Structure formats: structure tokens, C-alpha cells
Amino acid sequence: MSARVVTLALLGVAMASGCAQGPAVIQADHAFTNVSLVDPETGRIELARTVLVRDGRILAIDDARRLQPGPGTRVIEGEGRYLMPGLAEMHAHVPEEREGRQYLEDVLFLWVAHGVTTVRGMRGADYHLDVREEIARGELTGPRLVTSGASFLGNTVPDAAAARAMAEAQAQAGFDFFKVHMGLSREAYDAVVEVARERGLPFGGHVADEVGIEHALASGQVSVDHLDGYMQLLVDPAADLAGIQGGFMGMPLTPWVDRSRFDEVARLTREAGTWNGPTLTMAENFVLPDGVRPERPGLEYMPRGVLLSWQRMGGAMQRGETYDPEMAVRFVEYRRQFVRALHESGAGLLLASDAPQVLNVPGFSTHEELDALVEAGLSPAEALATGTVNAARFLGMEDRFGRIAEGLEADLVLAAANPLVDIGTLRQPLGVMLRGRWLDRAELEAGLAAIAARQAATPEGGGDARP
């Protein structure tokens, strides 16, 4: 008996008796037959496979000729099409309770409809603890939710005592991690770090000016979002920056960036074990001359109030007296080059677009971020790894998602073409499996149409576009 059959037998799987040369017949809830399995980590494709799913988990994987679904199994005929792990959006803003239940459900569905089966909530609230559990129980259709509590900001935790109290309360409440934000004093930041170590919780997010990227790396900050704080470390140390403010993500420092420092700073990041969620798309929407483009796909799914606020927020920078379009383009180029340096150094990268945020529509922006990573120099496989195996590894959930492997939760995306060749094929998945629940293309399109119809019928709809 093969090792795989032994494994299945140990799991209590009943196999039909018959000819030893015939296929194993196994009862399951769903079966993907004759699919090509995509492994972003290795960049390989396994052809002609059958994947069985039962009770929300991947039960068995084998050559299509050796594995047959039992009676009553819902069969999804792959016809050679491509099955890959679901994507993780690692910088998400899950709507808050005051924004309304319908808006929450719509945003969650937009992610799912684009193959996003895990989100890392970076604007947390107590409400999200209930949302996390509703999703886990299958009562609410949405990606697996990993959530921070409310952000640690300079104006909410002005000193170490306030920071410690807030961190203790969040740890006791059951949030998954702490999100540090802008304006934090060094003492307040260090207090959050102390509680994080005592409680065994990770902390990540922004890098306040007083903290600085070097101190954040030395303190064990697990993630830096938006490449915060790096511009200050990438400038020429001999540059005279008197009177120069860091501004938006350090963009005013662009003229003094020293390209020769990229590899060294990337190495320091790798050695610190800190991951980066670059949110390239969000930054580019803010700063590029054509960033605010009303014709972008997906805007029809967002409330009009959100769209108006996005236009105001994005356009304000381009209308500023000190705005320099040439510097903005160089700033974007440097960010992409530094992402490439991080990747080549072995520092961890995460798929993170920051949505809903300025013209970043949930789901749509995830794929725009994948495109940006490829344009920065990653291969399609390497870009997809940032939102699959990398995300699972970062979250300590490699035993739950991130790959197509027996025993893992069935978070899967079926694509028409090979995403390692045409990454854009994932923008319209043929279907998405959400921990064993299958949503085919017709169901996804019906859900998207319903969202668009709601927004068209309520032009002054709600939602919130705060960062």
C-alpha cells in the first residue's frame, strides 16, 4: 500500500474495493478533477490532478487516473484549468459597525469575488472580533480575518502609561496583533513593544518619525507597511536636510536618495526578520499625476460618498503648491527599486494594497498590487507567493492555508489560464472556494451585479475612506 493510501486510511477514509489497478474511490464534499495545480512557492505546475475536499479541508490529492470521487460528491471539472491557493490581502480596512452591515458584506464579497480568501485587518475595532468569529463559523461570507485592534497613534496614546493600558486591553480582548501608527513617541512605542513581548503578540504597521526605521527593526517590529520610514534611511548621510520634512511617505526626501544604500538597508531588514507590505498602488494613487483616474475599473461597486472622498484626498496632493510631478515619478521608481532590493536580499514581502483606500477597490486593488510587484521585477510566481505561502508563513498559519496540500483548509481559486504566465487571469476567477464553500463564476457575477445595483440606486451611499 502506498504512503498516500496509508495516510488516507489513517484518516478513516473508506476506499471502494475492486481491482488493485483501479482508482481509489473516496467520498468527499467536492472534487476538482483534471486540474493543473499551481505552486507559487516553487513556480511549478502539476498537471492532471484530482483534489478532494471534505469538511472544509483538502482531503486528498493525486493523479486524476488514481483518484475518483465517490457518489454524491459535487464534481468541478477542471478540464486542465489552473487551481491555486487563495490570495491574502495583508493590508485591509474592514468596514466598521457604524458604516452599516450591508457595506461590510459588500466589501467582504468584493475580496472573495477576486480570489482573496484571507485578509489582515489594519484598522481594527471591537466589532471586528465578532466579524472574525462570524466568518469563522460560516455565518458571514468573507475571507478569513486576522485583525488588529485600534491603531496606536500619538494623539490616542500620548505617553507610555496610556500605550501600555491600551495594549493590555487589546491583548485581553483577543486581537491578533497590535498596529502601531504615526505620531507615536519613542516611549509610547517602546511600551507597546514591552506588552507585545509579554503577551506574545506581534506588532506592525507604520513607523513614526520619532521611532525611526532603525529602532523599529531593532525592536522586532514584524511588519512595516507602506515602506514607512525607509526614505529617511535611504538618503545620502552627507545630505543637508535642514528644513526638509518627511511629508507623505518621505517623498520630499526623493532628491537626496542614494541608490547605493538600497542593498545595505534591505540586508538590515532581512537580518531583523521584518516583513514589508509595500502598498505600492496606494502610494501611486496618491502621488502620480494621473493617480486619480475616475475611469478605473471597480469604482461602480463603491458608495458615492467614498468615491468623492477619494477624489478629494488624492487630488489634494496634486493641487498642492509644492507638488512636483517629476519628483513624484522618481519617488515611485525608487519605491519599486527598493522592493526589488528587499526581495533579492531575502527580506519577506507581503501582498498588501490598502483597501478600501484612495481608488483602491477591495479585490481589484489586490490584483493591481500583483501587477506592480511584477513591474518592480518579481516573477509572477514570486508575486503570487507574497499573497499565498508568504502570508501564511508570516501569520504562523502554514498549517491552515497558503498552499494546496492535504490537511490544509480549502481556500482555492480556479483560473482559466496559467497565472504563472498570465497573472491577469486571476482578476476574473472561474470560481473561488472559501474553506470548502464553492462559489462558481455565476454566483460571483451575481453578487457583483447586486453590489453595483445597490450603489447605483443609492448615489449618496455611506462607507468610510479614512486611512
Beta strands, then each sheet from edge to edge (+ up, - down):
strand 1: 24-26
strand 2: 30-39
strand 3: 44-54
strand 4: 57-63
strand 5: 67-69
strand 6: 74-77
strand 7: 82-85
strand 8: 87-92
strand 9: 116-121
strand 10: 144-147
strand 11: 178-180
strand 12: 203-205
strand 13: 223-225
strand 14: 275-277
strand 15: 411-415
strand 16: 431-434
strand 17: 437-440
sheet 1: 1+ 5+
sheet 2: 4+ 3- 2+ 6+
sheet 3: 4+ 3- 2+ 7+ 15- 16+ 17-
sheet 4: 8+ 9+ 10+
sheet 5: 11+ 12+ 13+ 14+
end
